[in-house]
């Protein structure tokens, strides 16, 4: 997931990629989580129940080069 810099005139964009060959299996969960991120909602309950944490899927997590 990527978010542009504050000064970027383009609105934030979310990109879900690199799901590899298991993408067909993980796409429903990725879609649900992406929708929550876009809307500023917490991690969906079904995903939180299996250990997904907000900091694990944040577009601002270390190593992505994204900015707030």
C-alpha positions as CSV (number, residue, x, y, z in Angstrom):
1,X,0.0,0.0,0.0
2,X,1.3,3.4,-0.9
3,X,0.4,6.9,0.1
4,X,2.0,10.0,-1.6
5,X,3.7,12.8,0.3
6,X,1.6,15.6,1.7
7,X,2.7,18.1,-0.9
8,X,1.8,15.7,-3.8
9,X,-1.2,17.2,-5.6
10,X,-2.5,13.7,-6.5
11,X,-4.9,12.2,-3.9
12,X,-3.7,9.2,-2.0
13,X,-3.8,5.9,-3.9
14,X,-3.9,2.4,-2.5
15,X,-2.2,-0.4,-4.4
16,X,-2.4,-4.0,-3.3
17,X,0.1,-6.1,-5.2
18,X,2.7,-8.8,-4.8
19,X,0.3,-11.4,-3.6
20,X,2.1,-14.0,-5.7
21,X,0.6,-17.3,-6.7
22,X,-1.6,-17.3,-3.6
23,X,-3.3,-14.1,-4.6
24,X,-6.5,-15.8,-5.7
25,X,-6.8,-17.3,-2.2
26,X,-5.8,-14.1,-0.3
27,X,-7.7,-11.6,-2.4
28,X,-10.9,-11.6,-0.4
29,X,-9.0,-10.8,2.9
30,X,-6.8,-8.3,1.1
31,X,-9.8,-6.6,-0.4
32,X,-11.6,-6.4,3.0
33,X,-8.5,-5.0,4.7
34,X,-7.8,-2.5,1.9
35,X,-11.4,-1.2,2.1
36,X,-11.0,-0.7,5.8
37,X,-7.7,1.2,5.3
38,X,-9.2,3.4,2.6
39,X,-12.1,4.3,4.9
40,X,-10.0,4.8,7.9
41,X,-11.5,1.9,9.7
42,X,-9.8,-0.6,12.1
43,X,-8.7,-4.0,11.0
44,X,-11.9,-6.0,10.3
45,X,-12.8,-8.4,13.2
46,X,-12.3,-11.5,11.1
47,X,-8.8,-10.5,10.2
48,X,-7.9,-9.3,13.7
49,X,-9.1,-12.7,15.0
50,X,-6.3,-14.4,13.1
51,X,-3.7,-12.0,14.2
52,X,-3.7,-9.2,11.6
53,X,-2.6,-5.9,13.3
54,X,-3.1,-2.4,12.1
55,X,0.7,-1.7,12.2
56,X,1.3,-4.8,10.0
57,X,-0.8,-3.4,7.1
58,X,-0.2,0.4,7.6
59,X,1.0,2.2,4.5
60,X,3.3,4.1,6.9
61,X,5.0,1.0,8.3
62,X,8.8,1.1,8.2
63,X,10.6,0.1,5.0
64,X,7.9,1.3,2.5
65,X,9.2,4.8,2.1
66,X,5.6,6.2,2.4
67,X,5.0,9.5,4.3
68,X,2.0,10.7,6.2
